[in-house]
Amino acid sequence: MWTGNYGGHGRFSYGVIGSEVNLSARLMSKAQPGRILISERMQRQRGAAARFEMTHLGDWPYKGFDAPIRRSFLENVPCHREVMAVWQAAQHDNEEKE
């Protein structure tokens, strides 16, 4: 995943690009209104299984990915703060690996 400025002389933008961004967009497009659909990678993040109930929906092929993606809905999400805590823990874990 990359963040930063991209484009040419006539058009210049700031954004995020990469396979994780593409997968997130594809998952969001398949989620029902008000539901959170996540990939297996997010399910494995530290603390996710302890904080959330998940309903596995099976593997699904997504454009741009060689193998089907295992996906689940988060159930009974208590609040946005809990979701952010898992995301921040995942970011911290990723920073330690780099």
C-alpha positions in Angstrom: 0.0 0.0 0.0 1.3 3.4 -0.9 0.2 6.9 0.2 1.2 10.1 -1.3 1.0 12.5 -4.2 0.6 11.1 -7.7 -0.4 12.3 -11.1 1.2 14.5 -13.7 1.8 18.1 -14.5 -1.8 18.8 -15.5 -3.5 16.9 -12.7 -2.1 16.2 -9.3 -3.7 14.2 -6.4 -3.1 12.8 -3.0 -4.3 9.3 -2.3 -3.8 5.7 -1.2 -3.3 2.9 -3.7 -2.6 -0.8 -3.4 -4.2 -4.2 -3.1 -5.5 -3.5 0.4 -7.3 -0.4 -0.8 -8.8 -2.4 -3.7 -9.9 -5.2 -1.5 -11.5 -2.7 1.0 -13.4 -1.1 -1.8 -14.6 -4.4 -3.1 -15.7 -5.6 0.4 -17.5 -2.3 1.0 -19.4 -2.7 -2.3 -20.7 -6.1 -1.2 -21.7 -5.2 2.3 -25.3 -4.6 3.1 -26.2 -1.1 4.4 -25.1 -0.7 8.0 -23.0 -3.9 8.0 -19.2 -4.3 8.2 -17.7 -6.9 5.9 -14.1 -7.9 6.7 -11.4 -10.1 5.1 -9.7 -13.0 6.8 -6.6 -10.9 7.3 -8.5 -8.4 9.4 -10.1 -11.3 11.4 -6.6 -12.5 12.3 -5.5 -9.1 13.7 -4.7 -9.0 17.4 -7.8 -8.7 19.5 -10.4 -9.0 16.7 -11.7 -12.4 17.7 -12.0 -11.5 21.4 -13.8 -8.2 20.7 -16.2 -9.1 17.9 -18.6 -11.9 16.9 -18.1 -12.8 13.3 -20.3 -14.6 10.8 -18.3 -16.4 8.2 -19.8 -16.0 4.7 -17.5 -18.2 2.8 -14.8 -17.5 0.2 -15.6 -15.2 -2.7 -13.6 -14.4 -5.8 -12.8 -10.7 -6.2 -11.5 -9.0 -9.3 -7.8 -8.4 -9.2 -7.0 -11.2 -6.7 -5.7 -14.6 -7.6 -7.4 -16.6 -4.9 -10.9 -16.2 -3.4 -11.1 -14.0 -0.3 -12.5 -15.4 3.0 -14.9 -12.9 4.3 -17.1 -12.4 7.4 -19.6 -9.9 8.8 -18.9 -8.3 12.1 -21.9 -8.9 14.4 -23.0 -6.8 17.4 -20.4 -4.1 17.0 -20.6 -2.1 20.2 -19.2 1.1 18.8 -16.9 2.7 16.4 -14.2 3.1 19.1 -13.9 -0.7 19.4 -13.3 -1.1 15.7 -10.7 1.7 15.7 -8.9 0.0 18.6 -8.5 -3.2 16.6 -7.4 -1.2 13.5 -4.8 0.7 15.6 -3.4 -2.5 17.1 -3.1 -3.9 13.6 -1.2 -0.8 12.5 1.1 -1.0 15.5 1.8 -4.7 14.7 2.6 -3.8 11.0 5.0 -1.1 12.1 6.8 -3.5 14.4 7.3 -5.9 11.4 8.8 -3.3 9.2 
